Amino acid sequence: MNFLIVLVTFVFMEPVTWFIHKYVMHGLLWSLHKDHHDHSHEGKLEKNDYFFFIFSIPAILLFYFGSLNGLDYRFYLGLGITLYGIAYFFVHDIFIHQRIKIFRATQSPYLLAIRRAHKQHHKHVQKEEGECFGFLFVPIKYFKLYFKNS
């Protein structure tokens, strides 16, 4: 049952991420996300990196309250959120944006489709007219570009 909680939470994080990316990061908190699109930051860190800390708070609270009397469902909800955050870091920051220069020459149709969709997202430097707000599940047209040749 605990594994199922972690798995469902991980999968559910995708629509949550899409919603937050579209309506919070490209809305109310655009001031923190803007430098991720227009590259106006200096150095390796962006204001956008504050979202890492903001989004870790629910998981930390779930870990804490879910471990007060043994490990209850809240602990496993926190674990699902954390695992999604780790996946996000590896795919978004390392693979797509190459903050650490590895995984450059992948031939994986899935990863190439995600990279292409993210590139489409970044062609817009303003908060309006965005597209492809998802992370692990992007519009099917990007998958078709790479899976038809594999």
N, C-alpha and C positions, 0 to 999 in steps of 0.2 A: 504494500500500500504506500509506503514512504517513497519508493522509487516512482510510483505513478504520480504522486504529488509533485515531485521534482520535475518529471517529464512534462506534465500538463502545464505547470508553471512556466517552464522554459518555453514551450510552444506558445502559450498565452502572452508571453512578453513581446512577441512580434507585433500583434496589433496594438499593444500598449505603446511600444516604441514608435510605431508609425504615427499614432495619434499625438504623442508627445512631440515627436519631431516636427510634424506638420503644424500643430496648433500652439505649442509652447515655444519650441526652439525657433520656429519661423513666425512666431507671434509675439506673445508677451515678453519672452526672454531673448528676442533677436539680438539685443545688445551683447549678449554673451556668445551667441552662435555666429554672428556676422563675420568675425575674423577668420572663421573656418572656411568661409566662402570667398572672401576678397583677399585673403592672405596679408592683411594689414598688420599682423603681429610681428614683433621682433623676437628672435630667438626660437627655441624649440617648442616652447609652450604657447598655447593660445588661451584666450578667455574661455573658449569652448571647452577646455579641459576641466573647468569647474563643474561641468555636468557630471563628471566621474564621481565627484564627492557628493553632489546633490542626489544623484541616483543611487548611491550606496547607502544612504540613510535608511530607506525602508528595509533593505536587506539586513543591515546591522541591527535595527530594532526587532525585526522578526527573529534573527538569531538569538538575541538577548532574551526576549520574552518567551521564545520557544524552547529555551534551555533552562528555565528557572526550576522546573520540577520534572527533570528528565527531558527527553526530546519529544515535543509534540509537533503537530502539523505545521505550526508557524516556523519552526526551525527548518523544515523541509521546503516551505515556501521561500524562505530566505536563501536556501541553497539553490533552488531553481533560478531565482533572480540573479544570484551571484554567478552561476555557471553561464547564464545568458550574457552577463557583463563581461566575463572572461572571453567568451566567443566573440563578442562585439569588439573587444580590444584587439584580439588576434586578427580578425577579418578586416575591421575598419582601419585601425591604426597601423598595424604591421603590414598586412597584405595589400590593402587598397592604397593607403597614403604613404606607405614605405617609410614609416618613422624608424624602423629598423630594416635595413636593406637585405631582406630575405624573401623567399617565395616569389621572386620576380618572374621566373620563366615557367610558370605553371601552364599545363596544357589541359587542366580540368575545365570542361565546358561549364560546370556549375559555377566555379570561382570566376571564370572569365565573364559569365553573364552578370554576376553580382558586380564585378568591377565596372563593366560597361554601364549598367544602370546607375551606379554611383557617379560615374563620370557625367551622365546625363543630368543627374541631380545638381552637380556642381557647375554646369554651364550657366546656371542662373546665379548671379552674384547679389541679387536683391532678395528680400524675403518673399516677394510675390512671385507668381508664375512658376512655382517649384513643381517638381515631379519626382517620382521614385523616392518616397519617404521611407520605404521599408528597408530591411537590413538583410535578412536571410531569405525572404520570399519577395521577389521583385516581379514586375509584369512579365508575363509569359513571352512577350515578343523578344526579350533579351535572351531568354533560354533558347528560343528557336534559332537565334543567330549562331549558336555554338553547338547545340545538340544535333542539328541536321548534318553537320560535317563529321560527327564522331562515330 
